[in-house]
């Protein structure tokens, strides 16, 4: 006869195995994505020239803001579905249908708004197009890419749902398939001489392609639909959306603190001073992405363990994920300090080479970012969301206050230190709250079992 303790241990091993597979597949996907981006930029440079390439890079940066239209449902999915997928099939199906409802309405509204109102935007001025060809292509390129990205919001949720079902390995491998298909389509389209608006749609199409494949995986991974007689998904939309909006605020604060860095540097030394800052930021970018891979792997597993009341596994998983993040940082820091300046000189030229101080400040920012993602994962996976809103707002207030007081005095290294202070305050408060809540929960469990 199998004891309850043996079952708990087996479930813990299964969670850990799935998390490790998700991390490995996530690293493979990110490597594929980086290679695909290098190929895409090289192909566009040769096929449409540097001016249209610059036009596309600007448009692509604008499309990234459409992710905010998910209303935090991407993160809420990992928490809600993570704790319900295996133990409560009916609730799991209601959560999936609630995601369809919220993200579907948001995506449809965005597509309609872009189609109806996008034509009124002076895209040539917004994108600073100069030549006649660039001016002619500005509006159709922007509108086509924005419509495609907005329409991809719901398909993209398939990957997040797979992640919440602890099928992160499957999610990332299907993402690799989407990237490969997208690059192949781009090579074929450029060989046929298709214009930039069509090429732009093809470049963002892997999100749609991978998402559709991932939704097929969702239907296969979910518990049988016949076990649920009545969905009543509308009853659960409110609580999920409340969680999502709280996480949306957290994400918005994070984006503002990070993306405003180049503006502070430009106020100090002009556009040229942004180049070495941007080079260091891109150099440490893979580290930040790896933190996200680790956090997404353990996030739903923590929610599942919380539902199963497996507090011992939660403590072990938090230690392992923190050690993994710190190990990633240490490996990257050694590589950046030894080869970072040489690589940037080879990649972007001597004008972009940072000082050792700027490189060290960037690495400090990367370390703080890793601890921040770890604390976000832990609190979100354990359903402590509201406290993160308060800590995020406190960090943002510190960032704005100090940034405004010394506006125009920030060197690139100082900007990284300011960002580290803002995000570091959020991480420190999160870690303090996490320790207090975990200790309280472990004491309650010990008393119940005593």
N, C-alpha and C positions, 0 to 999 in steps of 0.2 A: 504493500500500500504506500502511495506517495504522500509524504507529509506536506503540510502547508509551507514549512520552511524550505523543503526541497523545491517546491513549485516556485517560491519567491526567488530562490537562487537561480533557477533555470530562466525565469523571466528576466532577471537582471543580466544574465549572460547574453540573452537574445538582444536586449536593448543595446548592450555594449557592442556586440558584433555588428548590429545594423548601423550604429553610430560610426564605427571605424570604417565600414564599407562606404558610408556616405562621405566621410572625410577624404578617403582615397579617390573616390570617383569625382568628388568636387574639385580636387587638385588637378585631375586629368581634364575636367571640363574647363577650368580656368586657363590651363596651359593651351588647350585647343582654341579658346576664345582669343587669347593674346596673339597666337599665330595667325588666326583668321583675320584679326584687325590689321596686323602688319601686311598680310596679303591684300586685303581690301584697299588699304591706303596706297600700296604700290600699284595696284591695278588701276585705281581711279586716277592716280597721278599720271600714268602713261596714257590713259584713254581719254580723259577730259581736260587734263592740264591743271596747273597749280591754282588758278583762280577759281574754277568750278570745284576743285577739291576743297579749298578754303570755304566756299559757300556751303558745301555739304557738311563739313566739320561743324560749322556754326549751327546749321539746321539740326544736326544730330544732338548737339548740346541742348537745344531747346526741347527736343522730344523727351529728354530724360526727366523733365519736370512733370510730364504726364503721369509718372508713377505715383505722384501725390493724389491722383484721382482714385487710387485704390482705397483711400480713406482709412488706411491702417489695417484693412482686412487681411493683407498678406501676413502681417505679424499676429493679428488676432487668430488667424487660422491655425498657426502653430501651437498656440496655447489652448484654444477651445477644442479643436479636433484631436490634438495630441493626447488629451486626458480622456477622451470619449470614444476614440475609434475602435478600441479592442474590447472595452468593457460594456459599452452602451451603444449597440448598433442603431437603435431608433434615433438617439440623440445625434449620432454621427451623420446619419442621413439628413436630419433637419439642419445641421450646420452646413452641409454641402449645398443644400437647396437655398439656405439663407445667403450663402456666398454668391450663388447664381443670381439671386434677386438683387442684392446690393450692388455688386460689381457690374452686373448686366445693365442695370439702370444707369449707373455712372458712366459706363463705356458708351452706351447708346446716346446718352445726353451729350457726351463730349464729341462724338462723331457728328451728331446733328449740328452742334454749335460751330464746329470747324467748317463744315460744309456751308452753313448758312451765313456765318459771320467772317470766316477766314478771308474771303475775297475783298473785304473792306480794309484789311491791314496792308499798309504800304511795305510789302516784304522787301522790295529793293532797297529801301532806306534802312529798314530794320537790320538787314543782313549786310549793309554797306556795299552793295554791288556797284561796280564801276563800269565795266564794259557793257556793250549792247547785248552780248550773249548772256552775261550773268544777270543783267536786269530782266531779260526775257524769261530766264529759267527760275528766278528767285521765287515767285509766287507758286508755280506748279510744283516745284521741288518741295517747298515747305508744306504746302497743303497735302500733297500725296503722302509725305512721310508722317505728318501728324495724324492724318486719318488712319493710316496703317497701324501706327503705334497705339492710337486710342482703341481701335478695333481689336488689338492684341491683348488688351488688359484682362479680359475674361479667359481666353485660352491660357495666358501666362499663369493664372491661378491654379491650373492643373498641376504644375510643378510644385507649388507650395502645398497643395493638398497631399501630393505624394510624399513630400517631406514630412508633413504632419502625421502621415500614416507610417512613418519610419521606413520609407522606401526611398531615401535620399539617393542611394546608389543608382537606382533605376531612373530617378529624375535627372541626374547629371549625365548619365550615359545617353539618354534620349536627347538631352541638350547638345551633346557632342554630335549626334546624328543631324540635328537641325543646323548646326554650324557648318558641317561638311556640305550638306545639300545647298545651303545658302551661298557658300563660296563657289560651288560648281555652277549654280544658276548665274551668279555674277560674271564668271568667266565666259559663259556662253553668251550672255547679254552684251558684254563689251565687245566680244568678237563680232557680233551682228551690228554693232554701232548704235545701240539704243541710247536715248538721251538720258540726262541726269535724273529727271523725275522718276523714270522707270527704274534706273539703277538704285535710287534711294529706297524705293519700295522693296526691291530685292534684298538690299542690305539689312533692312529691319525685319524681313520675312522669317528668319530663323526663330524669332520669338513666337510667331504664329505657328510655324511648322512644328517646333518642339512642343508647344503647348497642346496642340491637337493630339499628338502622340501621347503626351503625358496624361491627358484626360482619358484616353483609352486604358492606360495603366490604372487610373483612379477607379474606373468601373470594375476592373478585374480585382483590385486590391480591397475594395470596400466589402463589408459584410453583405450577405445576400439581401437584395431589396425586398424580397417576399416576406422577410421577418418583420417588416414595418407596415402596419395596416394603415395608419393615418399620419401624414407628415406634420401638418400644421406648422410649417416652417416659419410662418409669419410671427408666431409667438416667441421665437428665439432671435429674430432679427434685431430687436431693440438692445438686448444685453450684449450681443456680439458687436453691434455697431458702436455701442458705448465703449467697449474695450478697444475697438479699432480706432476710434477718434482719439482716445487717450494716447495710443501708440503713435497716431499720426502727429500729435503735438510733439511727442518725444523725437520723432524722426525729423520734423520740421526744424526743431531747435538744433539738432545735430547738423543738418544740411546748412543752416545759416551760419553756424560757427565755423564750419569747414570751408564752405564756398566763398566766404567773405575775405579769406586770407589774401588772395591776389589784389583785391581792392585796397587793403591796408598797405601792402607793399608798394603799389602803384602811387599812392599818396606820398610815400617817402621818396622814392627814387625814379618814378616814371615807369613806362611800359618795359624798358630794358631790364629794370631791376626784378621784374616778375619772372624773367627767363630762368635764372638759377633756382629761384624758389619753386617754380613749376617743375623744373627738372628733378629736384629732390623729392617733390611730392609724388611724381610719377615713378621715381625709383623705389619709394617705400609703398607704392600702391599695391603691389602683389602681396605684401605682408598684411595690409588691411583686408584685402580680399580673402586671404587665408583665415583670418580671424572670423570672418563672416561664415566661411565654410564650416569651421569648427562649431560656431554658435548655432547654426541652423541644424547641424547634425544632432546636437545634444538637447536642443530646445524642446522638441516634442517628446523626447525620451524622458526628460525631467517631468513634464506634465503627466505622462503615463505612469511614472513611478510615484508621483504624488497621489494619483487616483488609487494606485495599488497600496498606498501607505508603506512604501519601501524606502524609508528614510535613510537607511544605511547605504543603499545604492546611490541615493541622491548625493550624499556626502562624498562617496568615492568618485562619482562622476564629476562633481564640481572640482575636486582636486585634480583629476586627470585632465579635464578640459583647460584648467588654468595652467597646468604644467605644459600642455601642448601649445598653448598660446605663447607662453614665455619661451619655450624651446624654439618655436618658429621665429620669434623676435631675435633671440640670441644668434641663431644661424644667419638670419638676414643682416643683423647689425655687423657681425664680423665681415661678411661679404661686402657690405656697403662701405665700411671703413677702409678695407684693403683695396677694393677695386672700383668704388663708386665714382671717384673723380675721373679715373681713366675711362670708365665706360661712358660717362656723360660727355667727355671730350670727344670720344669716338662717335657717339650717337648724334650729338647736337652741335659739336664744335666747341672751341675754347671759350667762346663768349658765355656759354651756359654753365661752365665749370663752377661749382660752389666752393666756398671756403670750408675748411674742416669744421669750424664752428657752426656754420649753417647745416652741414651734414649731420653733426652731432645733435643739433636742436631738432632736426627732422626725425632722427631715430628716437629721441625722447618722446616726441609726439606719437610715433608709431607704437611705442611701448604703452603709453597712456591709453591710446586707442584700443590696444589689445585688452587691457584690464577693463576698459569701459564696455567693450562688447561682451566680455565674459560676465560682468555684473548684470548687463541688460538681459543676457540669455538666462541667467540664473533666476532673476526676479520675475521675468516674463514667464519662463517655464513653470515656475512655482505660483503663478497667478498673482504676483504682487505688482500690479501695474500702476495704480494711482500714485503710489509713493514715488515712482520714477518721474511722473509729471512734475512734482514739486522739486525734485533734485535737478531736473533738466532746466526748469525755469530759473532756479538759483544760479546754475552754471552760466546760463545765457545772460543773466543780469550782471554777473561779474565780468563776463567777456565784453559786454557793451559798455559798462561803466569805465573799465580800465582802457578799453580801446578808444573811446571818445575823449577821455582826458589827455591821452598822449597821441591823438591823431596827427599824422604827419611825421612822427618821430620813430615809427616802427621800421627797423631794419628787417630783412627777410628772416634772420634768426630769431629776432624778437617776436615776430608774428607767430612762428612755430611755438615759442614759449608761451605766448598768450593763449593760443589754441590749446596747448597742453594744460594750462591752468584752468581754463573753462571746462574742458571735458574731464580733467582730473578731479575737479570739485564734484562733478556729477558722479564719477566712478567711486570716489571716496565715500560720499553719502550712501550710494547704492550698496557698497560693500558693508558699511556699518549696519544698514537696515537688514541686509541679508543675514549677517551673523546673528543679529538680535532675534530675527524671526525664526531662523533655523534652530537656534538654541531653545527658544520657547516651544517650538513644535516637538523637538526631540525630548524635552522634559515631559510634555503632555503624553507622548507615546510611551515613555518609560513608566509613567504613573499608571497608564491604562494596562500595560502588560505586567506591572508589579501587582 
